Structures are given as C-alpha cells and as structure tokens.
Amino acid sequence: MSSTFNFPGLHVLLTLETSDIQKLTNHSLFSRFTDEILKKYSLEKVGETIHEFENKSFTSAVCLKESHICVHTWPEYNQLTLDVYLCNYLKENSGKVKKIAAEYKDYFEAEVIKEFEILR
C-alpha cells in the first residue's frame, strides 16, 4: 500500500553522560525545565507521565500535540537517554528539534556518548 500522505519529522536520540547527579535524580527539576522549553518553542503538552525508581532515577514521557520528549536516567552510570521528536504536520520543525536537544544537553551539562538523527 502506497500513500503520498507523508509529514515526516526529525527524531533525535541521545545518550548523554553527566556528573550532575541531582539532575539525574530530580524529576521535578526536569519537568520544570521541560515546561520552559515547551513555552519557549510554542509546543503543546497533551500528557505527561513520570516514574521514579528506588534509586531516584526516573523515566519521563511528555506527549506533545507535535509528538514527544522522553528521558530515562541512570545515575549509577552518570548517564541518560533522551529522545526528541516533532512531526512536520503544519511546519518544518527539524531546526527546532536540534535546538531543543542542544538545550537539554546544556541543561544536563552533558557530553554526548551517542547521537542519532532519524528523518521519519
């Protein structure tokens, strides 16, 4: 089945390393920062879920009208994984995705271990 209905977007997947354990264990800080990002880039949150583990690591999925932002932290390894995806339904968002990913890298004061960009 073939279709010409195609609104791809950019999906950035990062594995980051940081020595800032507080940011890997404080999901409230992450949520506040994410809310600032959403406001700055005029993105609309439609849902959010956070799970905190026994060691204070957390998983967060922020569902957006435009797609999602997800994070998984591993303070025992000083690492996190992050993915940012915005579809291009109404406008081209690839530049915005790259800027958001860079802002999270700065927020965590992190070094990139792995980075993938997937045009969907």
C-alpha positions in Angstrom: 0.0 0.0 0.0 1.5 3.3 -1.0 0.4 6.8 0.1 1.5 10.3 -0.7 0.4 11.5 2.7 3.7 11.9 4.4 4.6 14.5 7.0 8.0 13.4 8.3 9.8 15.0 11.2 13.2 14.8 12.8 13.8 12.3 15.7 16.9 13.0 17.7 18.1 10.1 20.0 20.9 10.9 22.5 22.8 9.0 25.1 24.5 11.5 27.4 26.9 11.4 30.3 26.9 13.9 33.1 28.4 14.3 36.6 25.4 16.3 37.8 23.6 13.5 39.8 20.9 15.9 41.0 19.6 16.4 37.5 19.6 12.6 37.0 17.6 12.1 40.2 15.3 15.1 40.5 12.4 14.6 38.1 10.7 17.9 39.3 13.7 19.9 38.0 13.4 18.1 34.7 9.7 18.7 34.5 10.1 22.4 35.2 12.8 22.7 32.6 10.7 20.9 30.1 7.8 23.2 30.7 10.1 26.1 30.0 11.2 24.5 26.7 7.6 23.9 25.7 6.7 27.5 26.3 9.9 28.9 24.6 9.2 26.8 21.4 5.4 27.1 21.5 4.8 23.4 21.9 1.6 22.0 23.3 1.7 19.3 26.1 -1.2 16.8 25.9 0.1 14.5 28.6 3.0 13.5 30.9 4.0 10.6 32.9 6.9 10.1 35.3 8.1 7.1 37.1 10.7 7.3 39.9 12.7 4.2 40.7 14.1 3.2 44.1 17.5 4.8 43.4 15.8 8.1 42.4 16.4 7.6 38.7 13.4 8.4 36.6 11.6 7.9 33.3 9.5 10.7 31.9 7.4 10.7 28.7 6.0 14.1 27.6 3.4 13.7 24.9 3.0 16.7 22.7 0.5 17.7 20.1 3.5 17.7 17.8 4.9 14.3 19.1 7.1 13.7 22.3 10.1 14.2 24.5 11.3 11.2 26.6 14.1 10.7 29.1 15.5 7.8 31.1 18.1 8.4 33.7 20.8 6.1 35.2 22.6 7.9 38.0 24.6 4.8 38.8 26.2 5.2 35.4 26.1 9.0 35.2 24.0 8.6 32.0 20.7 9.3 30.5 18.9 8.7 27.2 16.8 11.3 25.6 14.7 11.4 22.6 13.0 14.4 21.0 10.7 14.0 18.1 8.5 16.7 16.4 6.5 15.9 13.3 6.3 18.4 10.5 2.5 18.3 10.1 1.9 22.1 9.9 5.5 23.3 9.6 9.1 22.1 9.2 10.4 21.5 12.8 13.8 19.9 12.2 15.7 23.0 13.3 13.6 23.3 16.5 14.3 19.6 17.3 18.1 20.2 17.1 17.8 23.4 19.3 15.7 21.5 21.9 18.2 18.6 22.0 21.1 21.1 22.4 19.2 22.8 25.3 18.8 19.5 27.1 22.4 18.7 26.6 23.3 22.1 28.2 20.7 21.5 31.0 22.3 18.2 32.0 25.8 19.7 31.4 26.4 16.5 29.5 28.8 15.0 27.0 27.4 13.1 24.0 28.1 9.4 24.0 25.8 8.5 21.1 23.7 10.7 18.9 21.3 9.6 16.1 19.2 11.7 13.8 16.3 9.9 12.1 14.2 11.7 9.4 10.9 10.0 9.7 
